[in-house]
Amino acid sequence: MSVQPHTAIIFSAGLGTRFKPWTDKHPKALALVNGKSLLQRNVEYLQQYGITNIVVNVHHFAEQVIDAIDKNNGWGSHITISNETAEVLETGGGLLKARNLLESEAPFLSVNVDVLTDLNIHKLLAFHQQHQPLVSFGITNRSTSRYLLFDENNRVCGWRNEKTGEEKIAIAKPALKPMAYSCVVVYQPEIFSYIRQTGKFSIMDTYLDLAAHHTILGYNHTGDKWVDVGKPESVAIAAALFD
C-alpha cells in the first residue's frame, strides 16, 4: 500500500437547504468565504498535498458549478465532472456513481465542499499507510449532534444521534468513545467491491455496514481548524479562520 493517492472527489452536489436564501439561486459550492468560493478553497486545499486530479459531483445549479470550473481552468487542477443532475445521490451514492473516475491501484480521497479544515493530509495518509485499514478519516472531539463511536484503537464500532437517541452498533464493545466526523477521508480502491447499497445513500451507511468485517479507522486531529460552512452564519466563522 505504498502507492500515494493522486485523485480526490469533492462532494458538491447537495441542495444546501441549510444555506438558504443563497441556495435558492446558487449552489452552495460557490458560496464565498473571503472572496473565494468553497469549491475553490477545497481545490486549493488538495493542491497543497499534490492532489490535482479531482472529481466534482454536481446536481443543484450544476451549470453554475461547471461554468465556474471552466472559467477558472479548474484553479490549476484537472477537474472531471460526475453529473448527478437526474438525482442527487448523497455521499455514498455519489461516490459509487464516480467509481470509474476514482478507481485505480492507489487510495483516493473525498472531501465535502462545505467543510473547511487545515487537517494535514500527509499525516492522515501516513496514518492510513501505517495501519492499512479499508478507510481512514479525520475525527475530532468537538460537539455535534451525530457521533461515530470508536474503540480504544479508534476503530469505528457504531454511530449515535444525540438528538433522537438512535444508535447503530456494528461491533458491541464496552466504553465506546464518541468522536465527530471531519469529512476528509482516505479509501482503499477495493471499497467499491464491498459497497452493498445502491442509488441514493449516505457513506455513513456504508461505514456501518462494513465496520464489523473491515477495519475503518478514525485519525484524531483535534486542535486543527475545522468549520462546517453549512449555514449562512457559519461564513463569518470560516472567514475568521481562513484567509
N, C-alpha and C positions, 0 to 999 in steps of 0.2 A: 504493500500500500504506500509506496514511496512516490507515486505519481502525484504531482501537485495539481489542484483544480485550476482550470482556466476559464470556466463557464459559471455563470450565475443567472438565476431568474429573479427579477424584481416583480413581486405581486402588485399589480397596478390596476386590476380590473374592477375593484369594489365600487359599490354605488355611493359610498360616502354619505350615508344618511345622517350620521352624527355631525357632518360638516356643512349642513345647510346654513345659510342660503347659497354659499359658494357653489355647491354641487348641484344646484338647480340649473346652472348654465355651464358648468365646467367640471372636468374630472378632478378628483382630489389630488391626483398625481401632479397637477400643475399649480396647486396652491403654493404661494410664495412664502419663504422664510428668509428675511434679509435679502430680498431681491432675487433669490434663486428658488426654482421650483423644487418640491420634494423629490421629484424624479431626477432632476439634475444632481441634487445633493447625494442621492444614493448611487448614481452612476459614478460620481467623483469619489465617493467613499470606497467603492470596489476598486477603482483605479489605483488608489493608494497601495493596494496589495497586489497589483499586477493583473487584476481580473478585468479584462476589457472585452471579452466575448459575452454579451449579455442578451438574455431573452426578457422581453417585457410583454406581459399579457394585458390585453385591453378589452373593455366592454363598454363602460359608461363614458359617453362622449369620446369614443375610440378615435375618431378622426382628429380631434384636437391633440391627443397624445401623439399620434403618428406624425401630424404636421410639426409639432414641436421638436420631435426627434429629427425629422428631415431637415428642418430649418437650421438646426444647430449641429448637423452632421454627427449626431449621437454624442455630442460633447466630447468627441475624441475616441469613443468606444464603438465597436461593431455591434449594433443592436438589431436583433431579429424580433419580429412581432409574432406573438401567439394570439390569434384572433378568437375572442370569445363573444363576439357581438351577438351571436344567436342565443346564448345563455351564459350568464355568469356562473362559474363553476366552483367558486370558493378556492381556498388554498390547495386542498388535496386534489380536487378535480382539475384545477389549473395546472398543477404540477404534472398530473398524468397526461393531460392534453399536450403538454410541451415535451413529452418523453423523447420524441425523435430529435428535438433540438438540444436536449441536455445529456442524453445517454452517450457515454464513451467509456474508455478504460479508467478514467480519472474520477475522483469525487467531484461533486459540484455543490454550489451554494444556493440558498434562497435568502432574500431579504424582503421585508414589507415596505412598500413605498411610503407609508405614513409613519414609519418609525425612523428616528434619527438617533444614532449612537456613535460613540468612539471606541466600542469594543474592538480590541486588536485582533484582526482576523488571522494574522500569523500565529498568535498564541492559541487561538481556537483550533487552527489546523494542526499545530504541534500536539495539542491535547488529543485530537482525533487520531493522529498518527501513532501516538504513544499507546492509546487504549484500544484502538481498532474496533470501535463499535459500528453498527449499521448506520447510526445517525448520532451526531453531536450538535448541541445548540447552546447558545448563551442563556444563562439564568441569573437572576439577582434576588436579593431578599427584600425587594420593595413590596409595598402593599398593593394588592389588586383584588378583584372580585373572583377571579378564577386562578387557581393554583395547580401546577403539576406537583405530584408527590414523589419524593425520592428516598431511596435507602441511604445507608451510610457511605456507599460508594458513588453516590449521585447517579444511580441508575433509576430511570423512570419506572415507577410502580403503579401510578394512578393519577387521578385528577379530581379536583373538588371545586364546586361552585359555592362560594361563601354566602351568596345572596339566597340561593334556593336550598342549600344543604345537600344538593345532589352530589354523589360520589361515584366514581368508576374506578374500581381496583383491578389491576391486571396481575399484580403479584402481592399477595397478602403478607405483609411483614409488620412487626411492631414498630411504633415510633417513627412513622414516615414523616419526612420533612417537607413542608410546603415551600415552594420557590416559584418565582414569577418568570414566565417565558419571555425571552428577549427578541424573538423573531429573526435571529441570524443563525442559519442552520447549515451544517455540512452533511451531505448524504453520500453514502456509497452508491455507485450506479446500480447495484443489484436491488436497490429498494423497489424498483419498478416491477420486478418479478414477484414481489411479496404483497404488493398492494391489492387488496381484495375488493375495495369499494369501487364503484363506478359512478359516472355522472357528476352531480354536484355534492361535494362533501368537504369537510374541514380536514386538514392534515393532522389535526389533533386526534381525529377518529382513527387514522392510520397508526399513529404512535401507540395509542392504547390497545389497538388490535394486535400489534406486533410485539409489544413490550415484554410479554411473558416468555417468548421464544427467541427474541433477538435483542441484543444489548443496545439500548438507546440511552445516551448519557447527557447530563447537563454539565456545562462548563460555567463555573461560578465566576462572574466578572463584576460582582458587587463593588460599587465605588466608581465605576465608569459612568460617563454621561449616557443618559437614555431618556428619550421622551417619545410618547405616543402622540403624534400630531393628528389625532382623530377628531378633535373638536376645535372650532374656531378659537376658543380661549386658550388652547394649547400653543397657538402660534407665538404668542408673546413669551411663553416659557422657552420654546425652542429658539427663538431669536436671541434670548439672553444667553443661551448655552452654545449656540453655533453661529459663528461669524458669517 
